Amino acid sequence: MAAKSATEYIVHHLTPLHAGEGFWTLHLDTLFFSAVLGLVFVLTFKWAAERATSDVPGPLQNFTEMLLEFVDTQVKDTFHGRNELIAPLALTIFCWVFLMNAMDLLPVDLLPTIAALEGTPYLRVVPSTDLNATFAMSISVFLLIIFYSIKVKGGWGFLKEMMLHPFGVWFIPFNLLLRLVEEFAKPVSLALRLFGNMYAGELIFILIALMPWYIQPLLSFPWAVFHILIITLQAFIFMVLTIVYLSMAHASH
């Protein structure tokens, strides 16, 4: 394939379906797939809960119980406060981010081709390859961190922690600068880590799709198998860091 057409192919697959201009631009495909996958998560667990039995459990009940036990163990090992929100939040983050990442395993041209038949010029099907989506999730976590820091420690206690740690009262400006950098680094690192890994993975799938058809299976299948580890690991890291950050917000010095 010519360089120009290859470039156009890559740009096409990485361009979101959007509406609006400037700051108010909406990435419609990201919003749609995020909402659909969130609904899949909620309805699946609701269906499993409604059909839960004390007799011999079915495959779905076994799977959901395994996930619940896995997340509950992570929360017990990492979170050292008392908050009934943390475990459901961790479960939601892990499952939702995993489902968004798993869209990367679909054939690169499948959904964009179907959408093109309906007259849709662009369609990016992996929400976590959109920086807007990863930052939206990380900023939500950041707002929870600030909320619980103030709720648990009080407004004055939170300000004292910001100003007096780690070097005491004589270095308040320096302490404050360090804490501001530390706090703002949390949502930035959460968002960029997930985005960078998933964007790179999607780009590799696109590059493989540019190769001759007889080479594609030799490369796409091993990369897809390895990518299962990546999408699971990224969901796990996002969940664990969220738990750690909220545990720090609940800790008083």
Secondary structure, DSSP 8 states (H G I E B T S, - for coil): --HHHHHHHHHHHHS--EESSGGG-EEHHHHHHHHHHHHHHHHHHHHHHHT--SSS--HHHHHHHHHHHHHHHHHHHH--S--TTHHHHHHHHHHHHHHHHHGGGS-TTHHHHHHHHTT-S-----GGGSHHHHHHHHHHHHHHHHHHHHHHHHHHHHHHHHHHTTT-GGGHHHHHHHHHHHHHHHHHHHHHHHHHHHHHHHHHHHHHHTS-TTTHHHHHHHHHHHHHHHHHHHHHHHHHHHHHHHHHHH---
